Every structure is written in C-alpha cells, then in structure tokens.
Amino acid sequence: MRQFDVFNGDADGICALHQLRLAEPMPSELVTGVKRDIALLARVAATAGDRVTVLDVSLDSNRADLLRLLAAGTQVRWFDHHFAGKIPAHAGLEAHIDTAADVCTSLLVDRHLKGRYRQWAIVAAFGDGLKAVAQRLAAEAGLPAAETDALARLGECLNYNAYGEKVDDLWFEPGALFRQLHAFAEPGDFIRGSHVFAKLESGYREDLAQAAALLPMRALPTGAVYVLPAAAWARRVSGAFANQLAQAHPQRAHALLSPNSDGGGYTVSVRAPVARAEGADVLCRGFATGGGRKAAAGINALPEADVDRFVAAFYLAYHHD
C-alpha cells in the first residue's frame, strides 16, 4: 500500500497537510506545484489498495483522474473549499468539501481533527486572506497580539511563496517547503528555528515594496484592474498584492493580470470585495482555464484577445446595484 499526498503549494495546502500528518504520521509521496498547478491528480499512478489524500485543489478540475483512480480501486480522501461540481457517489471516496466563503481547506482539516493543531489552521486562514476568521480563532484561543501577528506574517509568507508561473519563480519548491515546515510541531518554533521564514519574509517585503509603485490600468469605485510587469518578482507577489489591495479597499474588487512568459496571454488573480466576498469563482469560470472560490479566483491563461472582454465582465460582476 502506497500513500500519495496531493496538495496545493500555497499556505492552505501546506498547512492542511501538515495538520493531517502531525495527527497521522506516515511516509508518503508528495505531489504538488505552484499555486496555479491544480490538475495534480494526473500525476498520481495509484492502483488498488493505494491511498490518496487530496488537499486544496478542485475536484471538478481533477474529475477524470479521480474517476480513473476510483475505478482502479484506490481509496481517496478529499479536503477542499473550491468549486467541486457534482461529487461522485463512490465507496472509495471520502469527501470533506465546503465552498462557503469563510472557510479554507486547513479549517476543514481543523474541523476534522477537532482543533488539535488549531494554530496551523490560523496560519493558513491568514495566508488565504480570511483575516477576520483567523483573528477570531486566535482570540478564541487566547493568543496574545504579538503571537497572532507572527502567525499572520507566516501565513502571508507561505502563501506568497506559491505564486509563480513555474517553480523557478519561487524561493522554495512547495514540497521542499512542506518538508522544512513539517519538522516543527508549532508555528512559533518554525518562525524562530528555521532560516526559511526569514528568507520568505525578506523576499515578501522587497517584492511588495516594488508592487506598491504600480498604478492601476483602470480604477473605479467598484473595482480596479492592474497589469503587472513580466518579471519573476511580479509573478511572485501577485497574490499577496491582490490580498493587500483587497484589505485596503474592502468595498472594491480587484483583478491583477500577469503576462505569461510563453506569450500565452495573462495569468489573472481576482479578489472579490472583502465586504461582499462572492462572485470571483463564477466570473473566472466564464473563461477557459478559469476557476477558484467565491472570494478569490483566477484564470491561468487569458488570451490577449480576451482582455477587454474580461475587464468588461469584471466590472459587470462588481457594479453597484
């Protein structure tokens, strides 16, 4: 029997797997990638008797490979908060899927584990842009302000590391980052005991400082659209910059377009207004390679010819009634 752990390379995917493997230690084959690398199940060659755990990637985007694995007799356990479509009714599938705007995958794992490693769920919630939820959980746990701030910074840095067109854009390959983090049972120990956090925080601050100088291509009270430069730093910081803009302008939606290096148009990140965290998934699924969740979604390859159509759809989705 082999165990495969398939997870999104962002803060939510890494922290979700970390919680599970702290609770259920076992050797496994890691399958992950940059944040937008979500068709991960295609890389899993499991057979009858093998087990696959999937965290923080859409079932709908991996449906064909899920059905392939189930037909082969593989046991699959799935934790996620993205659009799933129709969930297959199969004895080999254990699905923990909740698409509510105020949950992330780590919070679903936290629910499953009855809060056993709650601080890692708080880290993930901060990283996934669920600031109010994370602060509430930290307050309920009695964490002092300085410790809560440290968890927020860690979540933001872990999430920041996942953004890039390819692994070479990142500071750390997500599987290697998970292995570094998994040596620490508590977030504070990782922050103090690993060189990784210092490296990520330094890069995060430098990239955000460059992003702060960018001006929107178009800004209205209801939304703002930015086109980022074709540079590794801009690809790395796109998610963090989008989250920062969303928090600074809670009534406004945001869209960030990053040129793909192969000339295949743009990678798009969308954030719904914090005050009305919905609609991003529907907007992005209206375009090929689009998907995500209600509060935050994206498009992997938006053709240049579709940019005007996307901008029009963006402002239509987030106009004032």
Backbone hydrogen bonds, N-H to C=O, Kabsch-Sander energy under -0.5 kcal/mol:
donor,donor_aa,acceptor,acceptor_aa,energy
4,F,51,R,-2.5
5,D,29,E,-2.5
6,V,4,F,-0.6
6,V,53,T,-3.4
7,F,5,D,-0.5
7,F,31,V,-2.2
8,N,55,L,-1.9
14,I,10,D,-2.5
15,C,11,A,-2.6
16,A,12,D,-2.1
17,L,13,G,-2.1
18,H,14,I,-2.4
19,Q,15,C,-2.2
20,L,16,A,-2.0
21,R,17,L,-2.8
22,L,18,H,-1.8
23,A,19,Q,-2.0
24,E,20,L,-2.9
29,E,3,Q,-2.6
30,L,28,S,-0.6
31,V,5,D,-2.6
35,K,162,A,-2.5
37,D,34,V,-2.0
38,I,36,R,-1.5
40,L,38,I,-1.9
42,A,39,A,-0.7
43,R,40,L,-1.9
44,V,41,L,-1.7
45,A,43,R,-0.7
46,A,44,V,-0.7
49,G,73,G,-1.6
50,D,47,T,-2.2
51,R,2,R,-2.9
52,V,75,Q,-2.9
53,T,4,F,-2.9
54,V,52,V,-0.5
54,V,77,R,-3.0
55,L,6,V,-2.7
56,D,79,F,-2.4
60,D,83,F,-0.7
62,N,58,S,-0.5
62,N,59,L,-1.3
63,R,60,D,-0.8
66,L,62,N,-2.4
67,L,63,R,-2.7
68,R,64,A,-1.8
69,L,65,D,-2.3
70,L,66,L,-2.7
71,A,67,L,-2.3
72,A,68,R,-1.2
73,G,70,L,-1.4
74,T,69,L,-2.4
75,Q,50,D,-2.4
76,V,74,T,-0.5
76,V,92,G,-3.2
77,R,52,V,-2.7
78,W,94,E,-3.0
79,F,54,V,-2.8
80,D,96,H,-2.0
83,F,292,G,-1.5
90,H,88,P,-1.0
93,L,90,H,-1.8
94,E,76,V,-2.7
94,E,92,G,-0.5
95,A,93,L,-0.6
96,H,78,W,-3.8
96,H,94,E,-0.5
98,D,80,D,-1.9
103,V,100,A,-1.3
108,L,104,C,-1.5
109,V,105,T,-2.3
110,D,106,S,-2.6
111,R,107,L,-2.2
112,H,108,L,-2.2
113,L,109,V,-2.5
114,K,111,R,-0.9
115,G,110,D,-2.8
116,R,113,L,-0.9
118,R,115,G,-1.2
120,W,117,Y,-1.3
121,A,117,Y,-1.0
122,I,118,R,-2.1
123,V,119,Q,-2.1
124,A,120,W,-2.2
125,A,121,A,-2.4
126,F,122,I,-2.3
127,G,123,V,-2.3
128,D,124,A,-2.3
129,G,126,F,-1.5
130,L,125,A,-2.7
131,K,129,G,-1.2
134,A,130,L,-2.6
135,Q,131,K,-2.7
136,R,132,A,-2.1
137,L,133,V,-2.4
138,A,134,A,-2.3
139,A,135,Q,-2.3
140,E,136,R,-2.5
141,A,137,L,-1.7
142,G,139,A,-1.3
143,L,138,A,-2.4
148,T,144,P,-2.4
149,D,145,A,-2.5
150,A,146,A,-1.7
151,L,147,E,-2.2
152,A,148,T,-2.2
153,R,149,D,-2.3
154,L,150,A,-2.2
155,G,151,L,-2.5
156,E,152,A,-2.4
157,C,153,R,-2.1
158,L,154,L,-2.8
159,N,155,G,-2.2
160,Y,156,E,-2.3
161,N,157,C,-1.7
162,A,158,L,-0.6
162,A,159,N,-1.3
163,Y,160,Y,-1.2
169,D,166,K,-1.9
170,L,167,V,-1.7
177,L,173,E,-2.5
178,F,174,P,-2.4
179,R,175,G,-2.0
180,Q,176,A,-2.1
181,L,177,L,-2.5
182,H,178,F,-2.8
183,A,180,Q,-0.9
184,F,181,L,-2.1
190,F,186,E,-1.6
191,I,187,P,-2.6
192,R,188,G,-2.2
193,G,189,D,-2.7
194,S,190,F,-1.6
198,A,194,S,-0.6
199,K,195,H,-1.9
200,L,196,V,-2.6
201,E,197,F,-3.0
202,S,198,A,-2.0
203,G,199,K,-2.2
204,Y,200,L,-2.9
205,R,201,E,-2.3
206,E,202,S,-2.1
207,D,203,G,-2.6
208,L,204,Y,-2.4
209,A,205,R,-1.9
210,Q,206,E,-1.5
211,A,207,D,-2.1
212,A,208,L,-2.0
213,A,210,Q,-1.2
214,L,211,A,-2.1
217,M,225,V,-2.5
218,R,225,V,-1.6
220,L,223,G,-3.2
223,G,220,L,-0.8
224,A,253,A,-2.0
225,V,218,R,-2.9
226,Y,255,A,-2.9
228,L,226,Y,-0.5
228,L,257,L,-3.0
231,A,229,P,-1.9
235,R,231,A,-2.1
236,R,232,A,-2.5
237,V,233,W,-1.9
238,S,234,A,-0.8
241,F,237,V,-3.2
242,A,238,S,-2.1
243,N,239,G,-2.4
244,Q,240,A,-2.3
245,L,241,F,-2.5
246,A,242,A,-2.3
247,Q,243,N,-2.2
248,A,244,Q,-2.1
249,H,245,L,-2.0
252,R,249,H,-2.1
253,A,222,T,-2.4
254,H,271,R,-2.4
255,A,224,A,-2.2
256,L,269,S,-2.8
257,L,226,Y,-2.8
258,S,256,L,-0.5
258,S,267,T,-3.2
260,N,265,G,-2.9
263,G,260,N,-1.7
265,G,263,G,-0.9
266,Y,302,L,-2.3
267,T,258,S,-3.2
268,V,299,I,-3.0
269,S,256,L,-2.4
270,V,297,A,-3.1
271,R,254,H,-2.7
272,A,295,A,-2.7
275,A,250,P,-2.7
276,R,273,P,-1.5
277,A,274,V,-0.6
278,E,276,R,-2.3
280,A,294,K,-2.3
283,L,279,G,-2.4
284,C,280,A,-2.3
285,R,281,D,-2.3
286,G,282,V,-0.6
286,G,283,L,-1.0
287,F,284,C,-1.7
290,G,287,F,-1.9
291,G,298,G,-2.5
293,R,296,A,-2.6
297,A,270,V,-2.0
298,G,291,G,-2.9
299,I,268,V,-1.7
300,N,289,T,-2.0
302,L,266,Y,-3.5
306,D,303,P,-1.7
307,V,304,E,-1.3
310,F,306,D,-2.6
311,V,307,V,-2.7
312,A,308,D,-2.3
313,A,309,R,-2.2
314,F,310,F,-2.8
315,Y,311,V,-2.2
316,L,312,A,-1.8
317,A,313,A,-2.3
318,Y,314,F,-1.6
319,H,316,L,-0.8
